[in-house]
């Protein structure tokens, strides 16, 4: 039987067709839009378009069934942009640590708002997310490029992955709030950082660095290299956290320092597992003992183990001190953070001894430890 004009339009000949209940309309893009009117006379539009007319009709059928079952909920009219919704999303999370909230605010302001900030939440499509992801990756690579053909330690990939995770979390909440029908964040692996391999310091280089930095930072370098503590955890260590007597010396990690907008903040470690007791090799304990005797002789209890010449915490200054030391030993490619990654590599290359909860190292300054 010959098709009617309306049926021919529904199959793509013209703009669209009535479907008995609601309508299916073919858009200039070639996709199909679904509309209907509910029992209250309110016009509804599907929050997404469809690649085929069959998919569009199937969706419209689910709307009709929901109305018959009296479980229909009209789509919400979205008036918020990513800028306003994201700002509120960050502000409305009271359990975020100050440092995490601050990082979210920076990433949102610098890496999301310039690209997607003025888009309505329900108008952010998978294509837009892919375009944003590609543009941000290119922009950060250009910003971080050396321009002289030398290898780059940083290419922005970690920042892109971190910002993608933020966008994905915001839009997941928008999905929970029924502002969107499906999250547009569908790039496989985009939230997984792919940082370049970090430089590795050898035992002899760690020893040379410890001998090169100012004497008051020697124990900081040794403890950082052979304990894996973060800089904020090292800066926050108190005298009461250090136990050097006994068979297995140890340090207790109970807090960390970090700065938010220039303000020093004291908080628990980044995760529950971060609050821990870390056994240290005997030679590290000896370095700590010498440090306390020579540089912190009057320090007790809650007094900090590591301080600057002016008596302040070392959180701001340690990185520059270690960077200068690394330059002097010919390892300008490395940075202070790389000391955290030295321990496991050294253990694998030079052998390790085991004690309950600790891996220790057999060589320091060429001497068995």
C-alpha positions in Angstrom: 0.0 0.0 0.0 1.3 3.4 -0.9 2.6 5.6 1.9 0.8 8.8 3.0 2.6 12.1 2.7 3.0 12.2 6.5 4.6 8.8 6.5 7.0 9.8 3.7 8.0 12.9 5.8 8.6 10.7 8.8 11.0 8.5 6.9 13.1 11.6 6.1 11.5 13.1 3.0 10.6 16.4 4.7 10.6 17.7 8.3 8.7 15.2 10.4 5.4 13.3 11.1 2.8 13.1 13.7 3.0 9.7 15.5 -0.6 9.6 16.9 0.8 10.3 20.4 3.5 13.0 20.1 5.6 13.6 17.1 8.9 12.7 15.6 10.8 15.3 13.6 13.8 15.0 11.5 16.3 17.7 12.1 18.7 19.3 9.5 21.5 17.3 11.1 19.8 14.1 10.1 18.9 13.1 13.7 15.4 12.8 15.0 13.7 14.9 17.8 10.8 13.6 19.8 8.0 15.8 21.2 4.7 15.2 23.0 2.1 16.9 25.2 1.2 15.5 28.6 -2.1 15.3 30.3 -1.7 18.7 31.8 -1.1 20.2 28.4 2.6 20.8 29.0 4.8 20.4 25.9 7.7 17.9 26.4 10.8 17.4 24.3 13.1 14.4 24.7 16.4 15.5 26.3 18.4 13.8 23.5 18.0 13.2 19.8 18.1 9.9 18.0 20.1 8.5 15.1 17.1 6.6 13.5 13.4 7.1 13.4 12.9 3.6 14.9 14.8 4.7 18.0 12.8 7.9 18.2 9.5 6.1 18.0 10.7 3.6 20.6 11.5 6.4 23.0 8.1 8.0 22.4 6.4 4.7 23.1 8.2 4.6 26.6 6.8 8.1 27.3 3.3 6.9 26.5 3.6 3.8 28.6 4.9 5.9 31.6 1.8 8.1 31.3 -0.5 5.1 31.2 1.2 3.6 34.3 1.1 7.1 35.9 4.8 7.2 36.6 5.5 9.8 34.0 7.7 12.8 35.0 7.9 15.8 32.8 11.5 16.6 31.7 12.9 19.5 33.7 13.5 22.7 31.8 17.2 23.4 32.1 18.2 27.0 32.5 21.6 26.6 34.2 24.9 26.8 32.5 27.9 24.7 33.4 29.4 27.9 35.0 26.5 28.3 37.5 25.9 24.6 38.1 29.5 23.8 38.5 30.1 26.6 41.0 27.3 25.4 43.1 28.4 21.8 42.8 31.8 22.6 44.2 30.4 24.9 47.0 27.7 22.3 48.0 30.2 19.6 49.1 30.9 20.2 52.8 33.1 17.1 53.2 35.7 18.1 50.7 39.1 18.9 52.1 40.1 22.6 51.7 43.0 21.6 49.4 40.7 19.4 47.2 38.1 22.2 47.0 40.8 24.7 46.1 42.1 22.4 43.3 38.5 22.0 42.0 38.0 25.7 41.9 41.3 26.2 40.0 40.6 23.5 37.4 37.0 24.6 36.9 38.0 28.3 36.5 41.1 27.7 34.2 40.2 24.6 32.3 36.4 24.3 32.1 34.8 27.7 32.1 36.7 29.2 29.2 35.6 26.3 27.0 32.2 25.1 28.3 31.2 27.5 31.0 28.4 29.3 29.0 26.8 26.0 27.7 23.5 24.9 29.2 24.0 21.7 31.1 21.7 19.7 28.8 23.4 21.1 25.7 26.8 19.7 26.5 27.1 16.8 24.0 29.7 14.0 23.7 31.0 15.8 20.7 31.5 19.0 22.7 33.3 17.1 25.4 35.6 15.5 22.9 36.3 18.9 21.3 37.0 20.4 24.8 39.3 17.5 25.7 41.3 17.8 22.5 41.6 21.6 22.7 42.7 21.6 26.4 45.3 18.9 25.7 46.7 20.9 22.8 46.7 24.2 24.7 48.5 22.7 27.7 51.1 21.0 25.6 51.7 24.3 23.8 51.9 26.2 27.1 54.3 23.6 28.7 56.5 23.1 25.6 60.2 23.9 25.9 60.4 25.2 22.3 64.0 23.9 22.0 63.2 20.3 21.1 64.3 18.9 24.5 62.3 16.3 26.3 59.4 17.6 28.3 58.8 16.4 31.9 55.3 17.7 31.8 52.8 17.7 28.9 49.6 18.6 30.8 48.1 15.1 30.5 47.7 14.8 34.3 45.8 18.2 34.4 43.6 17.1 31.5 42.8 13.8 33.2 42.1 15.5 36.6 39.8 18.1 35.0 38.0 15.5 33.0 37.2 13.6 36.2 35.9 16.8 37.7 33.6 17.4 34.6 32.4 13.8 34.7 31.5 14.1 38.4 29.6 17.4 37.9 27.6 15.9 35.0 26.9 12.7 36.9 25.2 14.8 39.6 23.3 16.6 36.8 22.2 13.1 35.7 21.1 12.3 39.2 19.2 15.6 39.3 17.5 14.5 36.1 18.8 17.5 34.2 20.3 15.3 31.5 19.3 11.9 30.2 22.9 10.5 29.9 26.3 11.8 30.7 28.2 13.1 27.7 31.6 12.1 29.3 32.2 9.0 27.3 35.9 9.2 26.3 37.5 5.8 27.3 40.4 6.3 29.7 40.3 10.1 29.7 40.2 10.2 33.4 43.4 8.1 33.8 46.5 10.2 34.0 49.3 9.2 31.6 52.2 11.1 33.0 55.7 10.6 31.5 58.0 8.3 33.4 59.6 10.0 36.3 63.4 10.3 36.8 64.9 7.9 39.3 67.7 8.8 41.6 70.2 6.1 42.5 71.5 5.5 46.0 74.8 7.3 45.2 72.8 10.3 43.8 70.6 10.4 46.9 73.8 10.4 49.1 75.3 13.1 47.0 72.1 15.2 47.2 72.0 14.8 51.0 75.6 16.0 51.2 75.0 18.9 48.9 71.9 20.6 50.5 72.3 22.7 53.6 73.0 20.6 56.7 69.5 21.3 58.2 67.9 19.6 55.1 70.1 16.5 55.0 67.8 14.4 57.1 64.8 15.7 55.1 66.3 14.4 51.9 67.2 11.0 53.4 63.8 10.5 55.1 62.0 11.6 51.9 64.0 9.2 49.8 63.7 6.1 52.0 60.3 6.5 53.6 58.1 7.7 50.7 56.5 10.4 52.8 54.9 13.3 51.0 56.4 16.7 51.4 53.4 18.0 53.4 53.7 15.0 55.8 57.4 15.6 56.3 56.9 19.3 56.9 54.2 18.4 59.5 56.3 15.9 61.5 56.5 16.7 65.2 59.1 15.5 67.6 56.6 13.2 69.3 56.0 11.5 65.9 59.6 10.2 65.8 60.6 7.1 67.7 64.2 6.2 67.1 64.9 3.8 70.0 64.3 0.1 69.8 64.8 -2.6 67.2 62.6 -0.9 64.5 62.7 2.9 64.5 59.7 4.5 63.1 57.8 7.8 62.4 54.1 8.3 62.8 52.2 10.2 60.1 49.2 11.8 61.7 48.7 15.0 59.7 50.0 17.0 56.8 50.6 20.6 55.9 49.4 22.3 52.7 48.7 25.8 51.6 45.4 27.0 50.2 45.5 30.5 48.7 48.7 31.2 50.6 47.3 30.1 54.0 48.9 27.2 55.8 46.4 24.4 56.6 46.8 21.5 58.9 44.7 18.4 58.1 44.6 14.7 58.2 46.5 12.8 55.5 44.8 12.5 52.1 43.1 9.2 52.9 42.4 7.0 55.8 45.3 4.8 54.8 47.5 7.9 54.9 47.4 8.0 58.8 50.1 5.4 59.4 53.3 4.3 61.2 56.3 4.1 58.9 59.3 2.0 60.0 62.6 3.4 58.8 66.0 1.8 58.2 68.6 2.3 60.9 70.7 4.6 58.9 67.7 6.9 58.4 67.1 6.8 62.1 70.7 7.9 62.7 70.3 10.8 60.3 67.2 11.9 62.1 68.9 11.6 65.5 71.8 13.7 64.3 69.4 16.3 62.9 67.5 16.6 66.1 70.6 16.8 68.1 72.4 19.4 65.9 69.4 21.5 64.6 66.5 20.9 67.0 68.2 20.4 70.3 65.5 22.3 72.3 62.5 20.9 70.3 60.1 18.7 72.1 56.5 17.3 71.8 54.6 19.3 69.2 57.6 21.2 67.9 58.4 20.6 64.3 61.2 18.3 63.3 62.1 20.4 60.2 62.1 24.2 60.2 63.7 27.0 58.2 66.5 29.1 59.5 63.8 31.5 60.6 62.0 28.8 62.5 59.1 28.4 60.1 57.8 25.2 58.5 59.7 24.1 55.4 56.7 23.6 53.2 57.4 26.6 51.0 61.2 26.5 50.8 62.1 22.8 50.6 61.4 22.5 46.9 63.9 25.2 45.9 66.5 23.9 48.3 66.3 20.4 46.8 66.1 21.8 43.2 69.3 23.7 43.7 71.0 20.6 45.1 69.8 18.4 42.2 71.3 21.0 39.8 74.6 20.8 41.6 74.8 17.0 41.3 73.8 17.1 37.6 70.2 16.0 38.0 68.3 19.0 36.9 65.8 16.7 35.2 64.5 15.6 38.6 62.6 17.5 41.3 61.9 17.2 45.0 58.8 15.1 44.4 60.9 12.4 42.7 62.4 11.5 46.1 59.1 9.8 47.0 59.6 7.4 44.1 63.3 6.5 44.8 62.7 3.9 47.6 61.1 1.1 45.6 63.5 1.5 42.7 66.5 1.5 45.0 65.2 -1.6 46.8 64.8 -3.5 43.5 68.2 -2.5 42.2 70.4 -2.8 45.3 68.6 -5.4 47.4 66.6 -4.8 50.5 66.2 -6.2 54.0 62.8 -6.9 55.4 61.4 -6.2 58.9 57.8 -6.0 60.0 56.2 -3.3 57.8 59.4 -1.9 56.3 61.7 -2.4 53.4 65.3 -1.2 54.2 68.2 -0.6 52.0 71.7 -2.1 52.1 73.8 0.8 50.8 74.2 4.4 51.8 77.4 6.4 50.9 78.8 3.0 49.8 78.5 1.6 53.3 76.3 -1.3 54.4 73.4 -0.1 56.5 
